[in-house]
Amino acid sequence: MTTRLGIDIGGTGIKGAPVDIGTGSLLVERARIPTPQPATPEAVAGVVAELARGFDWKGPIGATFPAVVRRGVVHTANNVDRSWIGTDAAALLSDATGAEVAVLNDADAAGVAEMAFGAGKDRRGTVVVLTLGTGIGSAIFVDGTLVPNTEFGGLDVRGKAAEHRAAESVRERKDLSWKEWAVRLDEYLALLEALLWPELIIVGGGVSKKADKFLPLLCTRAELVPAALRNEAGIVGAALAAG
């Protein structure tokens, strides 16, 4: 059995657990620490190191981050502290934990996990994985190959970034009914379908556990299914990125 520590860095919480990367199973219950505010690089690195110590972890680590990440360096900061832009997150977290750390976009990590062990397993063609939470994360796969850092939550819908109209956080903040939110989400999905023509759309994020309340209200050409790994997807995908 090959194990890696997966850490999922989010806007409200930082979660982690050791993962059997052969099966995608968490080996123990995940640990969660609230994301420090402000979520500066040094503060987040401290929490990641605390999680690693809590598991007495010595081996490779994979970590997600809610931004464009190229070769371990953060390039955007739409939903995080702007001091992250230009930060070599892989080097920073490696220094903090004393371990080799691989860093990738959070939605990409969730998508990798779903394609390996979840709703996208063995699916060919174009598959879109969406994470609905504070924002909207996207991961695109063509015949199982990831197209990284798509950030399609930023697509323009009615003069706003789609995630500012249709994220789960917007539904909660505006107290929208499931039907009202589904209208907004449908508009976004129609735009994605016009651009990508996917065969399958997988809806993840914490709200996926309530998929029965809103998926039946949506109209897409593509097959539309809830994520199988739900909130564990980021942790599993991070662990897979660690090799």
Residue pairs with C-beta under 8 A, 6 or more apart in sequence:
1 20
1 22
2 20
2 21
2 22
3 18
3 19
3 20
3 21
3 27
3 59
3 239
4 18
4 19
4 21
4 59
4 60
4 61
4 62
4 239
4 240
4 242
4 243
5 16
5 17
5 18
5 19
5 52
5 55
5 57
5 59
5 60
5 61
5 62
5 99
5 239
5 242
6 16
6 17
6 18
6 19
6 61
6 62
6 63
6 234
6 235
6 236
6 237
6 238
6 239
6 240
6 242
7 14
7 15
7 16
7 48
7 51
7 52
7 61
7 62
7 63
7 64
7 235
7 238
8 14
8 15
8 16
8 63
8 64
8 106
8 109
8 234
8 235
8 238
9 35
9 44
9 48
9 63
9 64
9 65
9 66
9 106
10 35
10 66
10 106
10 133
10 134
10 234
11 35
11 39
11 66
11 79
11 80
11 133
11 134
12 34
12 35
12 134
13 32
13 33
13 34
13 35
14 32
14 33
14 34
14 35
14 44
14 47
14 48
14 51
15 30
15 31
15 32
15 231
15 234
15 235
16 30
16 31
16 48
16 51
16 52
16 55
16 235
17 26
17 27
17 28
17 29
17 30
17 31
17 55
17 232
17 235
18 26
18 27
18 28
18 55
18 57
18 239
19 25
19 26
19 27
19 235
19 236
19 239
19 240
20 27
21 239
21 240
21 242
23 117
24 113
24 116
24 117
24 118
24 229
24 236
24 240
26 232
26 235
26 236
28 55
30 232
30 235
31 51
31 54
31 55
33 47
33 50
33 51
35 44
35 47
36 43
36 44
36 46
36 47
38 81
39 80
39 81
40 81
40 83
41 81
41 83
41 84
41 87
41 89
41 92
45 92
45 93
45 95
45 96
46 96
48 61
48 63
48 93
48 96
48 97
49 96
49 97
52 61
52 97
52 99
57 97
57 99
58 99
59 99
60 99
60 100
60 101
60 102
60 242
60 243
61 93
61 97
61 99
61 100
61 101
61 102
61 238
61 242
62 101
62 102
62 103
62 104
62 109
62 237
62 238
62 239
62 240
62 241
62 242
63 89
63 93
63 101
63 102
63 103
63 104
63 238
64 103
64 104
64 105
64 106
64 108
64 109
64 110
64 234
64 237
64 238
65 74
65 80
65 84
65 89
65 103
65 104
65 105
65 106
66 78
66 79
66 80
66 105
66 106
66 134
66 135
66 137
67 74
67 75
67 76
67 77
67 78
67 79
67 80
67 84
67 105
68 74
68 75
68 76
68 105
68 149
68 151
69 75
69 89
69 103
69 104
69 105
69 149
70 148
70 149
71 90
72 88
72 89
72 90
72 91
72 102
72 103
73 86
73 87
73 88
73 89
73 90
74 84
74 85
74 86
74 87
74 89
75 85
75 86
76 85
76 151
77 83
77 84
77 85
78 135
78 151
78 154
79 134
79 135
89 103
90 101
90 102
90 103
93 101
93 103
94 100
94 101
100 242
101 242
102 238
102 241
102 242
102 243
103 241
104 112
104 148
104 237
104 238
104 241
105 137
105 139
105 148
105 149
105 151
106 131
106 137
106 234
107 129
107 130
107 131
107 137
107 138
107 139
107 150
108 139
108 146
108 148
108 149
108 237
109 233
109 234
109 236
109 237
109 238
109 240
109 241
110 129
110 131
110 137
110 139
110 204
110 227
110 229
110 233
110 234
110 237
111 120
111 127
111 129
111 139
111 140
111 141
111 146
111 202
111 233
111 237
112 139
112 146
112 237
112 240
112 241
113 229
113 232
113 233
113 234
113 236
113 237
113 240
114 120
114 121
114 129
114 202
114 204
114 227
114 228
114 229
114 233
115 121
115 123
115 127
115 129
115 141
115 144
115 146
116 236
116 240
117 228
117 229
117 236
118 202
118 227
118 228
118 229
118 233
119 200
119 202
119 225
119 226
119 227
119 228
120 127
120 129
120 141
120 200
120 202
123 144
123 199
123 200
124 143
124 144
124 199
125 142
125 143
125 198
125 199
125 200
126 140
126 141
126 142
126 196
126 197
126 198
126 199
126 200
127 140
127 141
127 198
127 199
127 200
127 201
127 202
128 138
128 139
128 140
128 141
128 192
128 196
128 198
128 200
128 201
128 202
128 222
129 138
129 139
129 140
129 141
129 201
129 202
129 204
129 227
130 136
130 137
130 138
130 201
130 202
130 203
130 204
130 205
131 137
131 138
131 139
131 204
131 205
131 233
131 234
132 166
132 167
132 168
132 185
132 203
132 204
132 205
132 206
132 207
132 208
133 167
133 168
133 169
133 205
133 206
133 207
134 167
134 168
134 169
135 153
135 163
135 167
135 169
136 152
136 153
136 162
136 163
136 166
136 167
136 188
137 151
137 153
137 205
138 150
138 151
138 152
138 153
138 192
139 146
139 150
140 146
140 147
140 150
140 152
140 196
140 198
141 147
152 162
152 192
153 161
153 162
153 163
153 167
154 161
154 162
154 163
155 161
155 162
155 188
155 191
155 192
155 195
156 162
157 165
157 166
157 187
157 188
157 191
158 165
158 187
162 188
162 191
163 170
164 170
165 184
165 187
165 188
166 181
166 184
166 185
166 187
166 188
168 205
168 206
168 207
170 176
170 181
170 184
171 181
171 207
176 184
178 213
178 214
178 217
179 217
181 214
182 214
182 217
182 218
185 214
185 218
186 217
186 218
186 219
186 220
189 201
189 218
189 220
189 224
190 220
192 198
192 201
193 220
193 221
193 222
197 221
197 222
198 222
199 222
199 223
200 222
200 223
200 225
201 220
201 222
201 223
201 224
201 225
202 225
202 226
202 227
203 211
203 215
203 224
203 225
203 226
203 227
204 226
204 227
204 229
204 230
204 233
205 227
205 231
206 230
206 231
207 214
208 226
208 227
208 230
209 226
209 230
209 231
211 226
215 224
215 225
215 226
218 224
227 233
229 236
